[in-house]
Amino acid sequence: MELQKISLKGVQNTEANQETVNRRIQRLTLHLNPVQDVPPVHLELLTCASGKAKAINVSTVTLSEYMRGKHRDIQEQVFAYFNSRPELQTPIEISKDEHRELCMKQLVGLVREGGIRPFRYVVEDPAKYFAIVEAVGSVDMSLGIKMGVQYSLWGGSVINLGTKKHRDKYFNGIDNVDYPGCFAMTELHHGSNVQGLQTIATFDPLTDEFIIDTPNDGALKWWIGNAAVHGKFATVFAKLMLPTHDTKGVTDMGVHAFIVPIRDMKTHKTLPGVEIHDCGHKVGLNGVDNGALRFRSVRIPRDNLLNRFGDVSRDGKYTSSLPSISKRFAATLGELVGGRVGLAYSSVGVLKIAVVIATRYSLLRQQFGPPKQPEVSILDYQSQQHKLMPMLASTYAFHFATLHLVEKYSEMKKSRDEELIGDVHALSAGLKAYITSYTAKSLSTCREACGGHGYAAVNRFGSLRNDHDIFQTFEGDNTVLLQQVAGLLLKQYGEKFRGGQLTVTWNYLRQSMNSYLAQPNPVTARWEGEAHLRDPNFQLDAFRYRTSRLLQSVAIRLQKHSKTLGGFGAWNRCLNHLLTLAESHIESFILEKFIEAVKNYPDENSRAALKLVCDLYALNRIWNDIGTYRNVDYVAPNKAKAIHKLTEYLCFQVKNVARELVDAFDLPDYVTRAPIGVQAASEAYSQYTQIVGF
């Protein structure tokens, strides 16, 4: 009461003050309830204190059709198959061993009974393959990873690194899961540094065989999916050693890939010389049987060398179309980039599920409110909007960015264009690192946003978070991948000043670097109108300006420090700067693709909603790094304040159409499988209580 008295006394000091307060209240009312010509959509609203007609027209059907892509039909086949087979759906409580067996049954059932054959699409139609993997991952992330190991890694290595003889021999067995296999690259002592692998494959010209050896414990193949229980073959990455004819020594030809049988095809017993151990229970993905492998003089035919980029003849001579170990190594890893594309794409699928559950629950859940009035939805609270609405906007942004990545990857597989290969390598590395890191953080935020009910295993946040966590590590550690992107940016930076041509992904650097070399415009730095801030040209220019500034400044720092620390030391001194540069570049790319998606959206009536989401994504990112823009006077103080206010208002606006936006992801309840996140809000609590036993 005392606080209220003090507040009222301050407001009522003078008549002028009272008028000022009245004007501000009136302006705020208009701000929160804008009058527009567009008629409100007729939707069922929650009965709560803040229930208002929505001012933005959203056609969920049209938006969903735009989002779903051309391969939604096969995803629906996957969903329908598992919905018709409840015994193949993963229960909440399941042991590691039971989960592994169920996961194998799910894969075999989908392929043989459901008629879904992903392997043929790995080469023929990669976009269709990734759509299948995303759908399967929605059913059980362990199943999605097991499928990826079978078809993208084990199968992909055979068809991408091998030649016709390998495809003819292994394709059908891999396709129908008669030949379950592994991808044995990672070792106990080496993960990201593939060139440092220690496993050895020595050619024996007397028997025309390779001898696979694990020379020490550090060379044990570790975390190998499908190895602990189900795998019968492994693609083993090892240093190829050729005997030198004039001496008793050997020549190291670099890392190559070899097909090594690890279990008997009939008895499933481990083959002689192969030792397999179980890596045990993990933080997540316990439906995948990760194992460790040791090889003791395991002999394989010379034909088991996957010889697309290098071959050994019967007399022990080495031939390759590529002139050096480094070139062959780059070509080999370049063929495996599909794994990163798939992880980026699948991570967006995980984020969609989490955002759908958290948003629907936040619309359903009501807590507190004005005195003697109904309680309000927790999504009406600004703090909840701040947690979830930028995340919803990011989900849309990532969706369009990864769709573009998949299209570019598919084009690359067909054309083999070297420039396109470089672009896909950079984009897949950057998007995989950026999106999986963002999704990992968002899963925890969604759990917290749903309070105690978010902690229930049945509502999935725990399993989603644990299963997805490793996405940040496998197929390339995120920190390492971002460094690759930074390195490519610096290479392009050098090309610019040597007068070279910039490739497609980096084209914007030519213009934005030129604008960076000039001082920021003091006039535009102060523009704060809503039309200007929501102009995609301003947003994209701001993103690219930041990237260009970071690029030039880190190039100068590297040049300075390399004089005293050397190249490696200078890189390490500037490492955080380099990571920020890479993230900034990827954010610029994501925004560019989002803006294109808004522009190409066919329904003019609903385009405003998608534009609203795009604006929130852009301005929220600018505000999150406002210090960078302020430090160089790209944004004046009044403009920074305007960006902050508009970002908060856009969160409020997106909240008003949040239900329609998440419904447009078109994820059925039997896919999201969380009672607090069902589409029919009236059934949420009843389903939840039934699961508990009421």
C-alpha positions as MATLAB code, in Angstrom:
seq = 'MELQKISLKGVQNTEANQETVNRRIQRLTLHLNPVQDVPPVHLELLTCASGKAKAINVSTVTLSEYMRGKHRDIQEQVFAYFNSRPELQTPIEISKDEHRELCMKQLVGLVREGGIRPFRYVVEDPAKYFAIVEAVGSVDMSLGIKMGVQYSLWGGSVINLGTKKHRDKYFNGIDNVDYPGCFAMTELHHGSNVQGLQTIATFDPLTDEFIIDTPNDGALKWWIGNAAVHGKFATVFAKLMLPTHDTKGVTDMGVHAFIVPIRDMKTHKTLPGVEIHDCGHKVGLNGVDNGALRFRSVRIPRDNLLNRFGDVSRDGKYTSSLPSISKRFAATLGELVGGRVGLAYSSVGVLKIAVVIATRYSLLRQQFGPPKQPEVSILDYQSQQHKLMPMLASTYAFHFATLHLVEKYSEMKKSRDEELIGDVHALSAGLKAYITSYTAKSLSTCREACGGHGYAAVNRFGSLRNDHDIFQTFEGDNTVLLQQVAGLLLKQYGEKFRGGQLTVTWNYLRQSMNSYLAQPNPVTARWEGEAHLRDPNFQLDAFRYRTSRLLQSVAIRLQKHSKTLGGFGAWNRCLNHLLTLAESHIESFILEKFIEAVKNYPDENSRAALKLVCDLYALNRIWNDIGTYRNVDYVAPNKAKAIHKLTEYLCFQVKNVARELVDAFDLPDYVTRAPIGVQAASEAYSQYTQIVGF';
ca = [
       0.000    0.000    0.000;
       2.824    2.412    0.858;
       4.387    1.851   -2.564;
       1.056    2.555   -4.240;
       0.630    5.805   -2.298;
       4.105    6.983   -3.247;
       3.476    6.124   -6.895;
       0.109    7.920   -7.022;
       1.519   10.966   -5.287;
       4.262   11.218   -7.903;
       1.808   10.951  -10.770;
      -0.635   13.506   -9.355;
       1.913   16.246   -8.650;
       0.629   18.491  -11.405;
      -2.116   18.557  -13.974;
       0.492   18.572  -16.717;
       1.984   15.340  -15.444;
      -1.451   13.748  -15.429;
      -2.009   14.709  -19.062;
       1.360   13.250  -19.990;
       0.471    9.975  -18.324;
      -2.895    9.875  -20.104;
      -1.249   10.437  -23.477;
       1.259    7.649  -22.842;
      -1.485    5.259  -21.784;
      -3.455    6.109  -24.927;
      -0.385    5.580  -27.149;
       0.422    2.306  -25.423;
      -3.155    1.107  -25.916;
      -2.936    1.858  -29.640;
       0.495    0.187  -29.724;
      -0.836   -3.010  -28.199;
      -4.068   -3.016  -30.217;
      -3.173   -1.622  -33.639;
      -6.019   -0.911  -36.017;
      -5.443   -2.498  -39.400;
      -7.498   -2.963  -42.536;
      -6.820   -6.697  -42.591;
      -9.760   -8.550  -41.009;
      -8.895  -10.789  -38.070;
      -8.802  -14.549  -38.549;
     -11.605  -16.454  -36.886;
      -9.848  -18.756  -34.498;
     -10.697  -20.365  -31.175;
      -9.148  -18.184  -28.461;
      -8.244  -19.063  -24.897;
     -10.562  -17.686  -22.256;
      -8.119  -15.455  -20.480;
      -7.712  -11.824  -19.545;
      -5.678  -10.895  -22.605;
      -7.766  -12.690  -25.238;
      -7.885  -10.370  -28.270;
      -8.814  -10.770  -31.899;
      -5.690  -11.272  -33.960;
      -4.806   -8.593  -36.451;
      -2.570  -10.618  -38.781;
      -4.110  -12.980  -41.289;
      -2.376  -16.383  -41.333;
      -3.469  -19.194  -43.626;
      -2.061  -22.224  -41.822;
      -2.889  -24.484  -44.778;
      -1.080  -22.281  -47.299;
       1.920  -21.745  -45.030;
       2.121  -25.465  -44.288;
       2.101  -26.311  -47.992;
       4.892  -23.796  -48.552;
       6.937  -25.259  -45.692;
       6.440  -28.964  -46.318;
       8.473  -29.252  -49.497;
       8.143  -31.734  -52.326;
       8.989  -34.826  -50.257;
       6.325  -34.525  -47.563;
       4.465  -37.536  -49.016;
       7.229  -39.982  -48.159;
       7.519  -38.457  -44.675;
       3.822  -39.114  -44.166;
       4.402  -42.725  -45.270;
       7.011  -43.038  -42.510;
       4.668  -41.499  -39.928;
       1.757  -43.687  -41.046;
       3.820  -46.882  -40.862;
       4.881  -46.350  -37.270;
       1.448  -45.088  -36.257;
       0.029  -48.387  -37.540;
       2.626  -50.420  -35.632;
       2.376  -49.400  -31.961;
       4.666  -52.279  -30.962;
       7.475  -50.527  -32.870;
       7.044  -47.219  -31.054;
       9.702  -46.516  -28.446;
       8.293  -46.546  -24.891;
       9.283  -43.948  -22.305;
      11.014  -46.483  -20.081;
      13.259  -48.956  -21.892;
      16.623  -50.559  -21.133;
      19.695  -50.061  -23.302;
      19.653  -53.600  -24.671;
      15.902  -53.542  -25.349;
      16.208  -50.181  -27.068;
      18.949  -51.478  -29.362;
      16.906  -54.474  -30.420;
      13.800  -52.357  -30.928;
      15.800  -49.881  -33.009;
      16.992  -52.676  -35.316;
      13.436  -54.005  -35.619;
      12.221  -50.499  -36.479;
      14.811  -50.153  -39.247;
      14.235  -53.605  -40.740;
      10.448  -53.203  -40.494;
      10.420  -49.813  -42.200;
      12.606  -51.091  -45.045;
      11.185  -54.559  -45.625;
       7.573  -54.206  -44.507;
       7.014  -50.463  -44.903;
       8.670  -50.409  -48.314;
      10.806  -47.360  -47.554;
      14.194  -47.875  -49.220;
      16.392  -44.881  -48.304;
      19.681  -46.151  -49.759;
      18.753  -45.636  -53.391;
      18.104  -41.955  -52.674;
      21.536  -41.327  -51.131;
      22.851  -40.781  -54.664;
      19.735  -40.505  -56.840;
      17.805  -37.949  -54.770;
      19.619  -36.779  -51.613;
      16.811  -34.339  -50.729;
      14.388  -37.262  -50.512;
      16.846  -39.224  -48.380;
      17.230  -36.365  -45.902;
      13.439  -36.001  -45.726;
      13.177  -39.677  -44.752;
      15.896  -39.339  -42.111;
      14.157  -36.277  -40.617;
      10.851  -38.168  -40.379;
      12.503  -41.248  -38.897;
      14.348  -39.102  -36.371;
      10.998  -37.662  -35.274;
       9.871  -41.192  -34.415;
      13.044  -42.011  -32.460;
      16.304  -40.112  -32.775;
      18.241  -43.332  -32.179;
      16.535  -44.819  -35.222;
      17.437  -41.763  -37.289;
      21.097  -42.100  -36.328;
      21.139  -45.866  -36.882;
      19.665  -45.326  -40.332;
      22.303  -42.660  -41.009;
      25.086  -45.060  -39.997;
      23.701  -47.806  -42.239;
      23.005  -45.754  -45.350;
      24.860  -42.441  -45.218;
      28.082  -43.552  -43.495;
      28.599  -47.272  -44.140;
      26.609  -47.320  -47.400;
      27.720  -43.852  -48.443;
      31.391  -44.722  -48.007;
      30.991  -47.786  -50.246;
      29.283  -45.954  -53.109;
      31.139  -42.626  -52.795;
      34.666  -43.877  -52.071;
      34.468  -47.183  -53.912;
      34.024  -48.043  -57.589;
      31.576  -50.116  -59.646;
      32.813  -53.449  -58.313;
      31.986  -52.364  -54.769;
      28.541  -51.039  -55.671;
      27.702  -54.220  -57.565;
      28.765  -56.428  -54.663;
      27.345  -54.541  -51.672;
      24.486  -52.294  -52.799;
      21.564  -54.714  -52.415;
      22.784  -56.089  -49.093;
      23.158  -52.610  -47.649;
      19.802  -51.525  -49.091;
      17.760  -54.366  -47.536;
      19.816  -54.428  -44.286;
      21.230  -57.905  -44.968;
      24.636  -56.223  -44.659;
      24.426  -54.036  -41.538;
      27.645  -52.083  -41.311;
      29.777  -49.545  -39.467;
      31.846  -46.478  -40.245;
      35.129  -46.954  -38.361;
      36.939  -43.637  -38.544;
      37.176  -42.238  -34.989;
      39.908  -43.626  -32.707;
      40.454  -43.378  -28.979;
      43.204  -40.780  -29.453;
      41.974  -39.120  -32.653;
      38.593  -37.763  -33.666;
      38.657  -34.445  -35.505;
      42.261  -34.899  -36.692;
      41.581  -37.674  -39.196;
      45.046  -37.367  -40.748;
      46.445  -38.393  -37.366;
      44.753  -41.819  -37.380;
      47.090  -44.641  -36.367;
      45.358  -47.804  -37.638;
      47.546  -49.409  -40.328;
      46.706  -51.280  -43.538;
      49.878  -52.894  -44.941;
      49.849  -54.453  -48.400;
      51.220  -58.004  -48.644;
      52.209  -58.633  -52.308;
      52.744  -62.357  -51.644;
      49.093  -62.997  -50.820;
      47.530  -59.982  -52.580;
      45.976  -58.845  -49.310;
      45.941  -55.917  -46.913;
      46.745  -56.587  -43.266;
      44.743  -54.388  -40.872;
      46.425  -53.699  -37.523;
      45.698  -51.667  -34.399;
      49.259  -50.773  -33.324;
      48.375  -49.455  -29.848;
      45.433  -48.697  -27.567;
      45.234  -45.135  -28.852;
      44.373  -46.562  -32.285;
      41.332  -48.502  -31.044;
      38.331  -47.596  -33.193;
      35.963  -45.921  -30.722;
      32.290  -44.865  -30.674;
      31.618  -46.934  -33.797;
      27.848  -47.087  -34.415;
      26.402  -50.559  -35.196;
      29.632  -52.216  -33.980;
      28.639  -53.444  -30.520;
      25.755  -55.702  -31.603;
      24.511  -55.644  -35.186;
      27.326  -54.774  -37.611;
      28.769  -57.392  -39.968;
      31.070  -55.069  -41.940;
      33.030  -51.927  -41.230;
      34.511  -49.264  -43.461;
      37.844  -48.890  -41.685;
      39.947  -45.772  -42.193;
      43.651  -46.579  -41.937;
      47.042  -45.454  -43.185;
      47.906  -47.381  -46.337;
      51.455  -48.777  -46.095;
      53.191  -50.065  -49.227;
      56.409  -52.111  -49.000;
      59.387  -50.429  -50.633;
      60.913  -52.697  -53.269;
      64.568  -51.764  -52.789;
      64.516  -51.817  -48.962;
      62.690  -53.543  -46.143;
      60.817  -50.358  -45.276;
      57.303  -49.180  -46.117;
      55.872  -46.008  -47.619;
      52.931  -44.226  -45.976;
      50.417  -43.320  -48.700;
      48.008  -41.551  -46.323;
      44.591  -42.437  -44.926;
      42.415  -44.691  -47.097;
      39.164  -46.596  -46.540;
      38.858  -50.407  -46.515;
      35.889  -52.779  -46.246;
      36.591  -55.132  -43.334;
      34.190  -57.982  -42.398;
      33.885  -58.095  -38.588;
      31.282  -60.844  -37.979;
      30.381  -64.125  -39.662;
      27.425  -63.727  -42.030;
      25.726  -66.922  -40.803;
      26.687  -67.343  -37.150;
      27.188  -63.621  -36.381;
      30.281  -64.558  -34.357;
      33.220  -62.161  -34.284;
      35.762  -63.050  -36.966;
      39.372  -64.085  -36.138;
      41.659  -61.167  -35.343;
      38.733  -58.809  -34.660;
      38.025  -57.799  -31.069;
      34.784  -55.947  -30.291;
      33.686  -54.330  -27.043;
      30.588  -52.370  -26.079;
      31.064  -48.653  -25.335;
      28.197  -48.978  -22.870;
      25.396  -46.729  -21.712;
      25.529  -43.161  -23.064;
      23.937  -39.827  -22.173;
      21.498  -40.384  -25.044;
      20.917  -42.346  -28.262;
      21.030  -45.654  -26.402;
      19.208  -47.360  -29.251;
      22.490  -47.105  -31.208;
      24.988  -49.855  -30.352;
      28.307  -48.010  -30.229;
      31.340  -50.226  -29.888;
      35.154  -50.291  -29.919;
      37.218  -52.340  -32.398;
      40.727  -53.761  -32.313;
      42.343  -55.474  -35.304;
      45.150  -58.012  -34.947;
      46.614  -58.812  -38.369;
      43.198  -59.059  -40.024;
      43.659  -59.978  -43.678;
      41.313  -58.674  -46.372;
      41.449  -59.000  -50.190;
      43.105  -56.198  -52.134;
      39.720  -55.537  -53.773;
      38.402  -54.370  -50.381;
      40.314  -51.110  -50.754;
      37.746  -48.420  -51.642;
      39.764  -47.235  -54.597;
      38.019  -44.293  -56.195;
      40.825  -41.869  -55.346;
      43.772  -44.267  -55.094;
      44.471  -47.891  -56.039;
      47.108  -50.570  -55.550;
      47.941  -53.005  -58.358;
      48.704  -56.704  -57.975;
      52.433  -55.974  -57.943;
      52.062  -53.308  -55.243;
      52.217  -50.166  -57.352;
      50.127  -47.192  -56.270;
      48.148  -45.090  -58.760;
      45.899  -42.075  -58.282;
      44.395  -39.328  -60.383;
      45.240  -36.932  -57.541;
      48.881  -35.876  -57.149;
      49.360  -35.730  -53.379;
      48.298  -37.221  -50.061;
      46.638  -33.962  -49.063;
      44.616  -33.818  -52.301;
      43.457  -37.420  -51.880;
      42.589  -36.813  -48.251;
      40.547  -33.714  -49.118;
      38.688  -35.586  -51.851;
      37.923  -38.471  -49.511;
      36.502  -36.258  -46.765;
      34.688  -34.149  -49.331;
      32.602  -37.159  -50.307;
      31.481  -37.559  -46.698;
      30.017  -34.053  -46.341;
      26.494  -35.469  -46.663;
      26.574  -36.457  -42.997;
      26.871  -32.807  -41.971;
      24.077  -31.807  -44.327;
      21.849  -34.461  -42.769;
      22.652  -33.422  -39.201;
      21.875  -29.756  -39.860;
      18.588  -30.720  -41.504;
      17.644  -33.186  -38.761;
      18.541  -30.735  -36.004;
      15.937  -28.332  -37.380;
      13.421  -31.179  -37.181;
      14.229  -31.659  -33.492;
      13.911  -27.920  -32.875;
      10.488  -27.892  -34.544;
       9.186  -30.584  -32.196;
      10.476  -28.768  -29.105;
       9.094  -25.386  -30.211;
       5.703  -26.896  -31.039;
       5.414  -28.514  -27.595;
       6.641  -25.464  -25.671;
       4.508  -22.971  -27.619;
       1.284  -24.963  -27.385;
       1.784  -25.525  -23.689;
       2.520  -21.827  -23.130;
      -0.747  -20.941  -24.868;
      -2.617  -23.515  -22.781;
      -1.131  -22.840  -19.357;
      -2.694  -19.969  -17.416;
      -1.169  -18.429  -14.306;
      -2.034  -15.260  -12.364;
      -3.676  -12.172  -13.829;
      -5.236   -8.823  -12.908;
      -7.288   -8.758   -9.677;
     -10.755  -10.376   -9.990;
     -10.136  -11.278  -13.647;
      -9.370  -14.580  -15.381;
      -5.822  -15.884  -15.294;
      -3.718  -15.149  -18.356;
      -1.809  -17.484  -20.642;
       1.847  -17.679  -19.682;
       2.713  -16.761  -23.277;
       1.112  -13.374  -22.572;
       4.020  -12.651  -20.234;
       6.794  -10.714  -21.926;
       9.447  -12.955  -20.367;
       7.900  -16.077  -21.944;
       7.599  -14.333  -25.298;
      11.270  -13.374  -25.049;
      12.203  -17.022  -24.466;
      10.113  -18.622  -27.188;
       9.208  -16.204  -29.977;
      12.774  -15.507  -31.225;
      13.270  -19.281  -31.069;
      10.173  -19.833  -33.211;
      11.499  -17.239  -35.667;
      14.889  -18.984  -35.737;
      13.207  -22.315  -36.453;
      11.616  -20.841  -39.558;
      14.919  -19.243  -40.572;
      16.835  -22.513  -40.151;
      14.170  -24.411  -42.085;
      14.664  -22.317  -45.219;
      18.467  -22.243  -44.860;
      18.782  -26.029  -44.601;
      16.355  -26.559  -47.477;
      18.711  -24.465  -49.599;
      21.694  -26.455  -48.331;
      20.031  -29.746  -49.293;
      19.227  -28.377  -52.762;
      22.841  -27.266  -53.242;
      24.132  -30.631  -52.027;
      21.846  -32.472  -54.471;
      23.041  -30.221  -57.286;
      26.658  -30.827  -56.275;
      26.235  -34.623  -56.372;
      24.954  -34.373  -59.934;
      27.292  -31.738  -61.372;
      30.548  -32.401  -59.452;
      31.286  -28.706  -59.988;
      34.407  -27.771  -57.995;
      33.150  -24.308  -57.053;
      29.874  -25.788  -55.836;
      31.747  -28.444  -53.856;
      33.607  -25.679  -52.009;
      30.378  -23.803  -51.306;
      28.606  -26.901  -49.957;
      31.591  -27.777  -47.789;
      31.577  -24.322  -46.191;
      27.802  -24.130  -45.788;
      27.412  -27.644  -44.382;
      30.204  -27.072  -41.858;
      28.831  -23.707  -40.754;
      25.141  -24.598  -40.665;
      25.742  -27.901  -38.896;
      27.792  -26.169  -36.201;
      25.534  -23.144  -35.789;
      22.152  -24.903  -35.872;
      23.042  -27.869  -33.657;
      24.525  -25.536  -31.027;
      21.431  -23.337  -31.114;
      19.078  -26.326  -30.902;
      20.980  -27.790  -27.937;
      20.564  -24.548  -25.974;
      16.942  -24.176  -27.060;
      15.956  -27.626  -25.812;
      16.936  -26.605  -22.286;
      15.103  -23.296  -22.673;
      11.937  -25.104  -23.814;
      12.138  -27.465  -20.863;
      12.439  -24.559  -18.441;
       9.666  -22.615  -20.198;
       7.278  -25.493  -19.501;
       8.042  -25.554  -15.791;
       7.537  -28.766  -13.841;
       5.523  -30.412  -16.598;
       8.479  -29.934  -18.920;
      10.455  -32.189  -16.590;
       8.143  -35.164  -17.116;
       9.755  -37.717  -19.413;
       6.466  -38.206  -21.240;
       6.685  -34.617  -22.516;
       9.960  -35.486  -24.261;
      12.281  -32.566  -23.537;
      14.669  -34.773  -21.549;
      15.031  -37.420  -24.247;
      15.197  -34.839  -27.036;
      17.907  -32.920  -25.184;
      19.971  -36.013  -24.350;
      19.648  -37.598  -27.782;
      20.419  -34.403  -29.662;
      23.366  -33.315  -27.498;
      25.926  -35.363  -29.443;
      24.906  -33.612  -32.691;
      27.349  -30.917  -31.602;
      30.236  -33.379  -31.723;
      29.892  -36.089  -34.336;
      30.382  -35.455  -38.060;
      32.826  -32.761  -36.978;
      33.162  -30.980  -33.648;
      31.340  -27.649  -33.898;
      34.338  -25.584  -32.818;
      36.510  -27.267  -35.436;
      33.886  -26.784  -38.159;
      33.542  -23.077  -37.398;
      37.303  -22.730  -37.717;
      37.061  -24.284  -41.188;
      34.479  -21.662  -42.139;
      36.695  -18.879  -40.769;
      39.649  -20.235  -42.725;
      37.636  -20.223  -45.947;
      36.489  -16.656  -45.256;
      40.109  -15.551  -44.847;
      41.005  -17.312  -48.078;
      38.248  -15.428  -49.888;
      39.400  -12.205  -48.236;
      42.842  -12.772  -49.721;
      41.317  -13.525  -53.122;
      39.457  -10.213  -53.088;
      42.605   -8.167  -52.665;
      44.430  -10.219  -55.289;
      41.676   -9.383  -57.753;
      40.303  -12.936  -57.883;
      36.697  -13.967  -58.336;
      34.652  -14.712  -55.232;
      32.495  -17.828  -55.310;
      28.734  -17.655  -54.858;
      28.515  -18.027  -51.072;
      31.006  -15.239  -50.484;
      29.900  -12.792  -53.181;
      28.453  -10.287  -50.734;
      31.925   -9.705  -49.280;
      32.993   -7.675  -52.306;
      30.362   -4.982  -51.740;
      30.186   -5.089  -47.953;
      33.971   -4.982  -47.541;
      34.040   -1.859  -49.688;
      31.345   -0.246  -47.562;
      33.192   -1.241  -44.400;
      36.374    0.473  -45.540;
      34.324    3.680  -45.586;
      33.047    5.186  -42.326;
      29.452    4.431  -41.255;
      26.925    6.927  -42.563;
      26.107    9.258  -39.632;
      22.632    9.915  -41.063;
      21.439    6.324  -41.529;
      23.043    5.409  -38.201;
      20.318    7.534  -36.572;
      17.312    6.414  -38.594;
      14.898    4.744  -36.186;
      11.599    4.516  -38.055;
       9.834    1.148  -38.083;
       9.749    1.034  -41.885;
      13.528    1.463  -42.002;
      14.229   -1.114  -39.277;
      11.954   -3.645  -40.973;
      13.517   -3.022  -44.364;
      15.287   -6.256  -45.412;
      18.023   -4.202  -47.069;
      18.910   -2.546  -43.759;
      18.813   -5.888  -41.923;
      20.983   -7.750  -44.424;
      23.406   -4.838  -44.728;
      23.811   -4.792  -40.948;
      24.532   -8.522  -40.813;
      27.026   -8.320  -43.659;
      28.659   -5.221  -42.276;
      29.359   -7.023  -39.027;
      30.843  -10.012  -40.871;
      33.038   -7.762  -43.015;
      34.240   -5.798  -39.998;
      35.094   -8.995  -38.125;
      36.864  -10.390  -41.182;
      39.077   -7.388  -41.780;
      39.953   -6.944  -38.110;
      40.876  -10.594  -37.579;
      42.996  -10.592  -40.749;
      44.961   -7.648  -39.364;
      45.343   -9.339  -35.972;
      46.541  -12.595  -37.514;
      49.120  -10.781  -39.606;
      50.363   -8.917  -36.541;
      50.605  -11.920  -34.197;
      52.085  -14.304  -36.766;
      55.298  -12.236  -36.740;
      55.961  -13.170  -33.107;
      53.878  -16.306  -32.484;
      53.983  -18.052  -35.847;
      50.933  -19.179  -37.791;
      49.605  -21.699  -35.261;
      50.161  -19.411  -32.285;
      48.533  -16.444  -34.036;
      45.492  -18.549  -34.939;
      45.119  -19.694  -31.343;
      45.506  -16.134  -30.034;
      42.642  -15.003  -32.310;
      40.517  -18.149  -31.992;
      37.452  -16.628  -30.280;
      37.495  -13.802  -32.820;
      37.571  -16.374  -35.638;
      34.647  -18.337  -34.196;
      32.572  -15.158  -33.913;
      33.433  -14.337  -37.529;
      32.236  -17.761  -38.724;
      28.970  -17.498  -36.783;
      28.362  -14.010  -38.159;
      28.842  -15.239  -41.726;
      26.399  -18.119  -41.196;
      23.826  -15.774  -39.656;
      24.120  -13.554  -42.743;
      23.499  -16.531  -44.998;
      20.494  -17.687  -42.940;
      18.901  -14.244  -43.069;
      19.500  -13.977  -46.807;
      17.627  -17.238  -47.411;
      14.817  -16.237  -45.059;
      14.329  -12.938  -46.892;
      14.205  -14.841  -50.208;
      11.614  -17.237  -48.750;
       9.405  -14.329  -47.673;
       9.701  -12.727  -51.094;
       8.791  -15.977  -52.871;
       5.855  -16.817  -50.601;
       2.898  -17.128  -53.019;
       0.062  -16.045  -50.698;
       0.147  -12.247  -50.480;
      -2.493  -12.159  -47.733;
      -0.393  -14.299  -45.390;
       3.012  -12.980  -46.414;
       2.846  -10.345  -43.664;
       2.989  -13.061  -41.025;
       6.107  -14.637  -42.507;
       7.659  -11.180  -42.904;
       6.892  -10.512  -39.238;
       8.770  -13.664  -38.225;
      11.710  -12.777  -40.488;
      11.911   -9.281  -38.991;
      11.958  -10.708  -35.486;
      14.782  -13.080  -36.421;
      16.846  -10.247  -37.922;
      16.301   -7.559  -35.293;
      16.698   -9.947  -32.373;
      20.094  -10.996  -33.751;
      21.121   -7.359  -34.221;
      20.041   -6.501  -30.697;
      21.922   -9.493  -29.250;
      25.143   -8.046  -30.685;
      24.243   -4.382  -30.373;
      27.590   -3.663  -28.693;
      29.428   -4.432  -31.919;
      27.292   -1.986  -33.875;
      27.531    0.691  -31.198;
      31.313    0.415  -30.882;
      31.807    1.496  -34.490;
      28.872    3.941  -34.583;
      26.982    1.840  -37.131;
      23.969    2.315  -34.856;
      23.450    5.485  -32.806;
      22.052    5.267  -29.237;
      18.547    6.326  -30.265;
      18.508    3.708  -33.030;
      19.703    0.991  -30.665;
      16.852    1.851  -28.315;
      14.378    1.746  -31.202;
      15.664   -1.693  -32.260;
      15.158   -2.999  -28.730;
      11.613   -1.631  -28.483;
      10.641   -2.957  -31.900;
      12.091   -6.387  -31.110;
       9.913   -6.605  -27.989;
       6.863   -5.490  -29.954;
       7.552   -8.056  -32.698;
       7.727  -10.773  -30.015;
       4.254   -9.656  -28.922;
       2.973   -9.675  -32.509;
       4.395  -13.110  -33.278;
       2.858  -14.384  -30.040;
      -0.558  -13.438  -31.427;
      -0.129  -15.878  -34.334;
       2.125  -18.401  -32.586;
      -0.471  -21.188  -32.682;
      -0.888  -20.893  -36.442;
       2.865  -20.708  -36.971;
       3.589  -23.931  -35.084;
       0.578  -25.664  -36.647;
       2.119  -24.889  -40.044;
       4.962  -27.310  -39.233;
       2.284  -29.974  -39.771;
       3.507  -32.365  -37.080;
       0.724  -34.753  -35.989;
       0.256  -35.478  -32.282;
       1.482  -39.046  -32.805;
       4.797  -37.542  -33.979;
       5.260  -34.904  -31.269;
       4.008  -37.457  -28.693;
       3.814  -35.010  -25.770;
       0.478  -34.633  -23.955;
       1.152  -30.992  -23.041;
       1.796  -30.231  -26.706;
      -1.280  -31.742  -28.398;
      -2.968  -29.672  -31.065;
      -6.383  -29.760  -29.367;
      -5.657  -27.771  -26.207;
      -8.824  -28.993  -24.516;
      -7.453  -32.564  -24.520;
      -3.974  -31.817  -23.149;
      -4.621  -32.213  -19.442;
      -6.955  -35.188  -19.901;
      -4.319  -37.075  -21.932;
      -1.668  -36.151  -19.383;
      -3.670  -37.421  -16.418;
      -4.591  -40.639  -18.252;
      -0.908  -41.419  -18.776;
      -0.317  -41.021  -15.056;
      -3.202  -43.396  -14.342;
      -6.262  -41.295  -13.497;
];
